Amino acid sequence: MEGKSLSLGRSLAGTGTPGPMGGETAGRTKARTPGLGSLVQSFLHEHRSSYTVMVLAVMAASALTSAWAQVAIAARRGDGMADTHAMNSYDRAMTLSLQDGAALISITYACICGFVSIFLVITSVGFLIERRRREYAMMRLSGASPRTVRFISLLEFMIPVGLAALLGSSAGCLLVPAFAKSLINSGLEALKMTAHPHPLGIIFAFAGILLAGLLGTWFAARRITAISPIEALQDSEHRSGTKSIGPLRLIIALAGLAGGLAMVYHRFNGMDIEIQILASTGCLLVIIGALAPVLVPACANLIGIPFQLAFRGAGLLARQRARKENRSSTAVAVPIILMLVIVTGIIALVRSSWAQEAISRYKPVAAETMITAESNDPRDLDRQLRSTADVESAVTYSEGSWKTADKEDTGGNGEPSVMAMHVNKAGKSVNTISPIFIEGSAADLGPGKIAVIASGRAQEKNPIGRKLTLIDRYDKGHTLTITAVVDMTPTGQMGQYLMTDADLLQLAPDNSGSTTLARTAPEIRTDDLINKLNASWDRKGIKACTKKEYIRSEIQRSQEVQRAMPQMVNGAIVLTAIFLIQACAIAVNERRQENRRMQAAGVSRGTLVCSSIGESVIDALSAILLSALAMAGVLAVIFHQLSGQVDMSVVPLPYGYFLIMALWAIGLAAAASGLYSWFSSQADTTRR
C-alpha cells in the first residue's frame, strides 16, 4: 500500500518524470501508476460497507424531503381541487384556508426532513473522512498537496452522496400520494386534493442535499489536511478517551437544572401551561446534552451489570465497551433521547393544553347536568325539558360558523363563531347558567339584533350600534345590529357573537351541534335525573351526563381531533431510524479493528456479534432511562399545574407512545448492530 501511495503521490504531484534508470523503466512505472479515477474507485471499493450504510440513509432522508416538498407544491397549486369560484363564499374561504394550512404543514415537514437530511450527510461525511485520516496522511507524505487531497475527497464522497440524493429524491415521487392522503386524514378531510409528483420538489431536495454534501466534504477534508501528516497518522483509538466535563458544559447544565426546577415547583403568573412544558422540556434537553459524556457511560455501566451476569463473556465485553465514552455510544443514545423527549413532550403539551382549556371553560359552570345534541336547533329539547319536573332550569347554546361581508376570502374574524341562546326552562337559577350582560340586556336581542361576546371581541371598542352582515349557506346576506355586550364565562361557551334568533341559526353554513346546561331541582339526585333523561329521548344523537363526564369527553374528543399525532410519531420514528442505523454502523465500524485482533486471538465471531448487539441495547436503554427521567420532569409540571383543578385520571398522558417508541428503538438498535456486525465480520473472515 505504501508503494502504491508513493507512486500515486508522484503522479498527483506532477513529479512522475523519467529517472536515471532510463525511459523504458520510467514508461513501465508510469503505466503501473494508478490514475485519479482508479484511486477513487479503490477507495469506494475498500470502504463499500460504510458507503452502503451512508447511501441507504441519505436515500431515505432525501426521499422523505422530496416527497413532502412535492406535497407542499401540490397543495400550493391546488392539485385535484374543485374550482373555488363555483363555491359559496363560506366554502370558498374555508377551502382556501385549508389549502394554506396544508401547504404550511407540508413545508414544515419538508424543512424538518431537509434539516435531518443535511445534518445526516454532514455528520456521515465528517465521520468517514475522519476514518480516512491515515490514508490522506500517506498521500501527503507521498507528495500530494492538501488541495489535491481535498479534490480527491470531493470526488470520493460526491459519487455516493450524489447518487443517493438523486435516487432518493426521485423515489420520493412514489410517496407523494400516500403522504398527501395522510396529511388530509390528519384533520383536513374537507380538503379535496389529489397530489401529483412535481419535478421542482425533486430538484430542491437533490440540490440541497448535494450542496450539503459538498460543503460537508470540503470543510471536513480541509480540517484533516490542515494538520501535519505525522499528527494525522496517529490512531484515532489513542485519541479517544473519556471526555471531561468542562466548566462551560457544567455552567450550561446547572442553568438548565435551575430553569427546570423553577418550571416544576414555581407557579408563574400569566404563563400558560404550554409555555411551561416547552420551557421545562428545553431545560431538560439542555441538561442531557451538556452532561451526555458523563450520563450515557454512567447509565450504561449500571444497565450493563445484568448483561454481564446473564451473558458472561459477551455481556462483559458489551458493558466494558458501552461504559467507555466514545462518539458511537453518544451517537446511538442521542437520537433516541431526542425522539422520546421531544415527541412525548409535544404530545403531553397538546393534550394538557386541551385539558386545561376544557377545565378552565367548564369549571365555573354551575349546571350539574350537561346535554349534548347533534342538532343545532335549540328548540328540539323544549318538550322533554319542560315536561320534566326534576329540571329546575335549562338553557341551550348552539354554535354556527358564518362568513362576513367585511372579509370575503380571509380567515380569522372573517369566519366568526356565532352562538345562539335559547331558554328551554326558566327557573329561579336560570341566571346562573345564562351569560352576564355587560351592556344591554336579554331583552335587547331578537330578530335583526346580535350581541358581542367580550372575550371573543375584546379588542373592539364601543361596538353598540355597529352593523354586522352574516352570509348564509346560500350566499344571502343578513344584516344585524349589535345591541349588547355579554360575558359567556358562566356558560363555558366560546365564540364571538351571541343571538337568540334560532331560525337564522339554521341558515349557518356550518353548525357544531348544541349544548344544554340544566340545573337540577332541589332534592333530586343528578344521577337519577341523567338516567331519566337518557331514557326519555325520542331520537338518537342526544346524551345527558354530569359536568365531570362532559369535561372528560371533551378531553377525550381532543384525541380524535388531534389525528396528526400518529403521523408525527411515525415521522419521528422514521427519522430516528435513519440516525440510529447510521449510529449503529458507526459503532460497529469503530470496533472493527479491535474485533479482528480479538478474533485472531481466539474469540468466536458469535461472541463478538452478541457483544455488538448488547452494546447497542445498553446504549439504547441508557437513552431510554435518561429520557424517562426527563419526561418525569415534564409530567411533574403537568401534575403541579392541573392536579389541583381536576382529577388527573381524565388527562390522557402519553405513556403508551413513550413505551412503543422505546421498545421500537431497542429492537432497531439490536437488529442494526447485529446484522452489520455479522456481515462485517464475515467479510473480514472471507478476506483473510
N, C-alpha and C positions, 0 to 999 in steps of 0.2 A: 504493500500500500504506500509505503514511504517512497519507493522508487517511482511509482506511478504519479504520486503527488509532485515529486520533484520535476519529472518530465513535463507534467502538465503546467507546473508553475513557470518553467522556462518558456513554454509556448504562450501562456497567458501574458507573461511579462514582456513578450516580444524579444526574448533572448535565444531563440532556437536557431542560431547561426552555426554553420559548419565549424567543427572543432579541428584540432590538429590531426585527427585520425583520417581526414580526407573527406571528400564529397560523398563517396559511396556510403561510408559509415553514417555520415550525417543524414543522408537520404533515408537510410533504413530507420534511423532514430526518429526522424520526422514522420515516417509512415506509421511507426508504432505509437506515436504520441496521440492520445485521445483528444478530440476537439471539445468545444464548449457544449455542443448538443449531447455528445456521448457522456460527458461528465454529469450533466443534469439528469440524463436518463439513468445513470448508475446510482445517483443519489435517490431518485424516485423508487428504483427497484430495491435498493438496500433498506430503505425505511418505509416500505409499502404498507406494513401493518399500521404504523402511525398515521400515514396518509389516508388509509381506508377509513379509520375512525373519524378523522377530521372531515373527509369528504362526505360521509354519511350525515354527520352532524350539521355541516353547512348546508347540505341539500335540504334537510328537514327544516332548518330555520328559514332558509330562503323561500321554500315552498309556502310556509305559513305567511311570511311577509308579502310575497307576491299575491297570494290568494286574497288576503284582507285588503291590499291595495286595489285589486281589481273589483272587489265588492264595494269599496268606497267610491270608485269611479262609476260603477253601475248605479249605485244609489244617487249619486250626484246627477247623473244623466237621466235617471228615471227609467231604467230598463224594464220593459213589460208593464209599465204603469198605465192606467187609464188616463184619458185626456181630462185634465183638471178643469178645463173651460166648460165641459159639459156637466160638471157637478154644481150643486148648490153652494152658496158661499161658505157655509159651515164645513161641509165635507171637503171643499177645496182647501180651506185653511188648515183643517186637520191633516189632510194628505200631505200638504207641503211641510207642515210641522213634523210629521212622522218621517218624511223623506230627509229633512235636515238632520233629524235625530239619528236615523240610520247611517247617514254619511259621517256624522261626527263620531259615532261609536266605532264604525269601521276604520276611520282614520286613526282613532286612539289605539285600536287593536293592531293596526299596521305599524304604528310608531313603536309600540311595545315590542312586537316581534322584530322589527327592524333594529331596535336598540339591542335586543338579545342577540340577533344575528351578528351585528357589528362587534359587540363585546366578545362573542364566541370566536369570531375569526381572529380578532386581535390577540386574544389570550392563547388560542391554539397556535398561531404562527409564532408568537413570542416564546412559547414553551418549546416548540420544535426547533426553533433557531438556537435556543439555549442548549439543546441537546447536540447541536452541530458545532459547538464552540471549538472542540478539539480538531475537527476536520477543517474548519475555517482557519484555525491557527496553523495547521500543517500547510495549507495552501499559501498562507502569507510567508511562512518560513521558506517555502519553495520559490518565492519571488513574486507572487501575485500581490497587486496593490489592494488597499482597502476598497477602492472604488470598484475594482474587478470582482472582489468577493461579494460586495453588495449587489452587483449586477447579476452574479450567478444565483444568489439567494432569491432575487426577484423572479428570475426565470424558473427556479426550482419550485417556488411556492405559488406563483400565479397560475401555473398549469393546473394543479388540482383545485385550487380555490376558484379560478375562473370557470373550470368545467363543472364543479359542484354548484356554483351560483347559477350558471346557465341552465343546467338540468333541473335544479330545484325551482327556479323561477318559472320555467316552462311547465313543470309538473303542477305548479300552483293553479293552472287553469282547470285541472281536474277537480280541485277542491272548491272552486268558486260556487257552484250550485249548492253544495252541502253547507258551506259557510253562510251563504245568503239565507238558506232555509233556517239554520239555527239562529241567525240574527232576528229573523221575523218571528220565530217561535218564542223569543225571549221577551215578548211584550209588545211587538209591533204587528200583531196579526191583521190589523186593519190596513196595513200597507201591502198592496198587491204588486209585488215586484218579482220579476224573473231575471236574475242576474246572468249576464253573459261574459265570457272572457274578454279582457281588454289588453291589447299588447302594450299599452302605455304603462300599466301596472307591472308587467314583466320587465320592461326597460328600467323603471325606477328601482325595483328590487335588485336586479342584476348590477346596475351601475353603482348603487350604494354599497353592496357587499364587495364588489370588485375594488372599489375605491378604498374601502376599509382594509381589504387585504393588502393593497399596495402600500398604504401608509403604515400599517402594522409591520409588514415585512421590512420596509425601508428603515423605520426607526429601531426595530429590534436588531437588524443587521448592523446598523450604524453604532448601536450601543456595544455590540460584540467586537466590531473592528476598531473601536476607539481605545481598547485596552491593548496592552502588549501581547504578542503571541505566547510568550512564556507564561504570563498570567492566565491566558485563556486555556492553556494546556492543563491547568490544574483540574483535577477530577471534581465534578460537582458534588460528589458524595462527601469529600473532605471539607467542602464549604458549607454544607447543610448541617445545621445543628439546632438545638433548641433556641428559639427566638426569645429574647428577653423583652420584658415589658418596659419600654422606655417611659420617661416622665410624661411625654405628650400623650401617649396611649393611656397612662394612668389618670391623667387630668381629665381626658375625654370621658373615660369610664366613670369616674367619680361624678362628673357633671351629669352624665346620663342617669346614674343612680339617684342623685338628688332630685332630678326632674321627675323620674318615675315614682319615687316615694311621695313627692308633692302631689302628683296626679292621683295617687291611690288614696291618701289619707286626708287631703285638704279639699274642702269644697270652695271652688272659685265662683264667686257671684258673677252671674252673667255669662259663664262659659257653658256651652252646651255639652251634652254627654258625647256627641260625635267628636268634638274638638279634643276632649279629654282622652278618648280612646285612641285617636290618632296620635296625640302627643305621647301618651304612655307607650304605644307600640313603637314609635320612633325612638324614644329613650331606651327601651329595652334592646332594640336592634343596635343602637349605638354602643351599648354596654357589651353585647355579644361580639360585635365586630371589633371593638378595641381590645377585648380580652381573649379573642379566639386563640391566639398562640398558646395560652395557658389553659383555657377552659376545655378545648377539644381534647388535648392529651390527658388532662386530669380525668375527664369523664370516660375517656377510652380506657385509661388504666383501671378505673373502678369497674366498668362494664366488662372488661376483658377477663376478670377473675373467674366468672362461671365458664367462659370459653376455655380457659386454661385447665380448669378442673374436669371439664367434660370431654375435651378433645386432646388433652395431653400435648404431644409434640406440635401438632398443627395449631392447637389453641394457644400454646405458649408462644410460638413464633408470631401468630397474629396479634397477640396482646403486646409483645415487645415492639413490633413494627408500628402498631397503632398509637402507642403512647409516646413514641419518638416523634417529635414535631417535625413535619416536613410539609412541603406545598401540597402533596397529594391528599393528606388527611384533611386539611382545611378545604381543599377543592371539592372533596366529597361531602363535607359537612355543610358548607355554606349554602349551596343551592337548596338543600333540604330545609335548612333553617329559614331561608327567605320564603320558600313556598309555604311552609306551615304557619309561620308567624304572620306574614302579610295577608295570605288568603283567609285564614281563620279570623284574623283581626278585622278585615274588611267585612266578613260575614257577620261577625259579632257587632260591628259598628252599625250595619244596616238594620239588623234585627232589633238591636237595643234602641236605635233611633225610632223605629216604628213603634216599639213597645212604649217608649217614653211619650211619644206623641199621643198614642191611644189613651194612656193613663192620664196625661195632663188634660186631655179633652173631656173625658167622661168622669173623672173623679169628682168634679164639682156638681155633677148632675144629681138631683135629688130623687129621681124616679127609681123605684125598686124594680120595676119591670120594663123591659125593652122589647118592642115588637118590630120585626123586620119583614118587609114585603117586597116582592119583585115589582109590583105595580107602583107607578108614581102618582096615582090618583089618591090624594089623602082622604077621600070620602068613602073609600072601599070598606073601611073598618067601622063606620059610624054605627051600623045596625048592631053588630056584636058588642061593641064597647058600651053603647048607650043602654042596651038591654041587660047588661051585667051590673048588678048592684055592688059587686066586690071591687069594681073600679071606681075610685073616687074622682079622678081627673085624668084626662088623656089629651095629648096634643101630637099631631102627626107633622113631620117635616119631610118634604120631598125635595130632591135635588135634580136640577137640569142644567146642562151646558148650552149656552147660546152664542150667537155671533152678533157683534155690534156693528152699527153702520160707521162708526168712527174709524176702525182699523180693519180694513177689508181682508187683508191677507196676512195678518201678523198674529203671533201667539200672545201669551201673557194675558193682559187685560182685554185683548180683542175677543177672547172666548171666555167671558165671565161665568162663574158658577152662581146660579140663582136658586135660592131656597124658597119654597112655598110652605107657609104655615097654615094649618087647619086645626081648629079646636074641636075635637071629637066629643069631649065631655068636659064641661066647665064646672068644677067643684071648688071647694074652699082653697085647695092647694094648687090651683091651676097656675098661679103666678110663679110658683117655684120651678115650674118646667116650661116657662114662657120666657122669651127674650126680654131684656131690660131696655126700655126706650130712653135713649139719651136726649133725643129731641123728638118731639111729636109723641103720638100715641098709636095704639092699635086701631083706633077709630079713623086715623088718617090714611089707612091702607084700604085698598079695594081695586076695582077695575080702573085701569089707567094710572095707578099710583104704585110706587115702589119705595122701599127703604134701603139705605146704605148700611152695610154691616161695618162697624167701626174697625174691627181687626182686619177685615179684608180690604178696606179703602182708607187706611189710617192716614195716608199722605194727602188725601183730598180735604180741602178747607172750604167751609160754607157750601155744602152740596145741595142744601134745600133749594128747591125751585129749578134745579138743572134738569134738562130733558135727556132721556136715555132711549135710544131706539134699538130694540131687540129684533133680530131677523129670525123667523121661524124656519122650520124644515122645508117650507115651500117658497123660501126666499121672499116672504112678505114681511114688511116692517111693522112693528108695533111700538108706538111712541108712548113712553110713560114719564110721569113727573115724580121726581124724588121729593117725598114729603116727610121723611123721618130718618133718624139715625138710631141704630139699635146695637146692643151688645149681646152676642149669642152665647156667652160663657155658661149660663145656667142650663143650656140645652145640649152642649157638646157638639153642636153643628158648626160646619165651616162653610164659607162662601163669601161672596162679595155683595150680594143683594138679597133682599127678603121681600116677598109679596104674599098676598092672600088670594089672588085670582087663580083658582085651581083649573079653570077652563083654559086659561092662557098657558099654564104649565104643560098641558097635554100637547101643545104645538112645539115644545122644545126639540131641537134637533137631536139631542142626546139626553136620555134620562138615566138616573142611577138608582131608581127604586126609592123607598121611603123607610123612615124610622119613626116609630111611635113611642113616646115617653108616657108611661102610665103610673099614677100614684095609687097605691092600694088603700082600700077603705080601712077604717080602724077595726082592729081585732080580726083582721083577715091575714092569714099566712101567705107570704109571697109564693111559696112553692105550690100551695093549693090553687092559687089564682092562675099560675102559669099552666098547671096541668088542666085546669078547667078551660082556659082559653085555647090551648092547643087541641083540645078535643072538640071545640065548637067551630073551627074554621070550616067554611063550606067550599074551599078550594085550596089548591096547593100553592106553595111559594110564600106562605106566611108562617112565622115562627115566633113564639114568645120565649123569653129567657130572662135570667137575672142580669143585673148590671155587670157582675163579675164574669159571668159566662159570655156576655156580649164583648167585654174587653178582651177576653181570651180568644174569642172568634175573630176579632179584628186583628189581633197579633198573628194568629194562625193564617188568616187570609193574606197577610203580607208575604208569607212564604209562597203562596200561589202567584201573587203579583210579581214577586222577585224571581221570575223564571230565568233571568240571566245568570243566576248563581251557578247552576250546573255548568253552563258554558264557560264561565270564568274559571271554575275549578278545573274543568277539562283542559282549558288553555294553559293554566298554570302547571298542570301535570305534564303536558307535552313539552313545554319549555324547560321544566326542571329535568325531564328525561334526557333532553339534549345535553344539558350541562352535566348531568350525573353520569351518563355513559362516557362522555369525554373525560370526566374526572377519574372514573374507574380505569379507563385505558391509560391515563397518565400515571396512576398509582402502580399499575402492573408494569408499565414501561420503566418506571424508576427502579423497580426491584429486579429487572430482568438480568442485569449483570450479576447481582448477588445470587439470584436463583441458579444461574449457570454454575457458579462456583459451588453452591451447596449441592446441586445435583451431581457435580463431578466428585464431590466428597461422599456420595452415597445416599443422599436424601432422595426419597422417591418423588416422582412427579405428582402423584396423588396428594402427598403431604403438602407440597408447595401450592397446588391448586386450592386445597382446603384452607391453607393459611391465607391465601389471597381473598377467598370468599369471606373468611372470618374477619379479616382486617376491614374489608368494606362494610360488613354488617356492624362491626363495632363502631366504625366511624358514623354510620347511619344512625345507630342507636344513641350515640353521643349527641348527634344533632337533634334527635327527637327529644332527648332529655332536656337539652338547653331550650328547645322550642316550647316544651311543656312548662318549664319554669317561666319563660317569657309570657306565655298565654295565661299563666296563673296571675301575673300582674295585671293583665288586661281584664280578666274576669273579676279581679278584686275591685277595679274601677267600676265595673258594671254593677256588682253587688252593692258597693258602697253608695252608689247613686240611686239605685232602684229598689233595694230591699226594704227601705222604709216606706215606699209608696205602694207596693203591690207584692203579692205572693210571687216569688221568683219562679215558681213552677209554671207560670204562664209565659215566661220569657224563653223562647227556643234558642238555646246556646249551641254553638257549632261543634259539639263533641263528636258527632258522627263524621263530619267532614275531616276533622283532625285525625281520627283513628284510621279512616280509609286511606288518606294520603300518606300517613306514617307507614302503614303496612305495605302500601304500594312502593314506597321509597326503599324499604328494606328488601323487598323481593327484587326490585330492579337492580339495586346495588349488588346483591348476591349473584344474580344472573349475569350481569355485565362483567363483573370481575372473574367469575368462574369461567365463562366462555372465552374471554380474552386471554386469561392466564393459561387455559388449556391449549388453545391454538398457538399461542406464542411459544410455550414450552415444547409443543410438538414440532414446531418449525425449527427450534434450536436443536432438538434431537435429530431431526432429518438432516440438518446442515452438518452436524458432526459425523 
